[in-house]
Amino acid sequence: MRGYGASENELPQLNPNECVAIRDTLSEYLGREEYVSSSKLRSAYSSFKRRNKEISRSSILGAIFHRLVLEEPDDFNLDMTEITNGWTDHRLSQFDLQNIKGARNQLNQWSNKLFCDWVSLGDVETSIYWKDESGSSWRARPDIITEDFVIDLKTFSGKNQKRFLKNRDRNGFLIQAGHYLDGLKYLHHRSFNFGFLCIDLTKPFRIQLDILEEPQLVRAEELLSEAKEAYIKGFRGVPRQHP
């Protein structure tokens, strides 16, 4: 394990079983395609299970909301109608704008300003790169890392939050949880807890912290293993072996 990069956004050459965390930009992180992210693993897993990946307006708004609450200063001008979130441009309607404002205000006041404390005291949007014992390259960019918790912000609209929380595999995002925790084990050589912080981007902006318990963490490891197998077989052209 190596600590934070000596030159901030410079990524050193990693050997097997080495890991590094650096403060790079989202564009730099996305550009390092030789490192496999949890989103690629979830895509491979979904394809392997014959599901289609849904790209929706709500996911774009969620990405914009992430940037606003995790990367922008409190006095960021939310009256602007066009925001570049790092990978796409999206013009906000007044309805979208008001909802994002309301959700951000609700989140900043939630649980005696606990979210604000996490952002100010934790590591936010820090990129982690590692190679496992086989030499495979991986990357992860958790939203927030505290002393003993990984917090992943999830945005929803309407009843989607309730459906997400009732879904055993959290709509496949347990793969992401397992991947983040795997990277942190390489970095810190210890275990972390994990929680999805779920917020509805429509009134009344419901917020719920979904802390994963031991059976869910075990399930996350299982799904991560299946996703890696699906990625290797489906995306690298490795022939499937039949029993």
HELIX and SHEET records of a PDB file:
HELIX    1   1 LEU A   26  GLY A   31  1                                   6    
HELIX    2   2 SER A   38  PHE A   48  1                                  11    
HELIX    3   3 ARG A   57  LEU A   70  1                                  14    
HELIX    4   4 GLN A   94  LEU A  121  1                                  28    
HELIX    5   5 ASN A  160  LYS A  166  1                                   7    
HELIX    6   6 ARG A  170  GLY A  172  5                                   3    
HELIX    7   7 LEU A  174  HIS A  188  1                                  15    
HELIX    8   8 GLU A  214  PHE A  235  1                                  22    
SHEET    1   A 3 CYS A  19  ILE A  22  0                                        
SHEET    2   A 3 SER A 127  LYS A 131 -1                                        
SHEET    3   A 3 SER A 137  ALA A 140 -1                                        
SHEET    1   B 2 GLU A  82  THR A  84  0                                        
SHEET    2   B 2 ASP A  89  ARG A  91 -1                                        
SHEET    1   C 5 ASP A 123  VAL A 124  0                                        
SHEET    2   C 5 ILE A 144  ILE A 145 -1                                        
SHEET    3   C 5 PHE A 149  PHE A 156 -1                                        
SHEET    4   C 5 ASN A 193  ASP A 200  1                                        
SHEET    5   C 5 ILE A 207  ILE A 211 -1                                        
END                                                                             
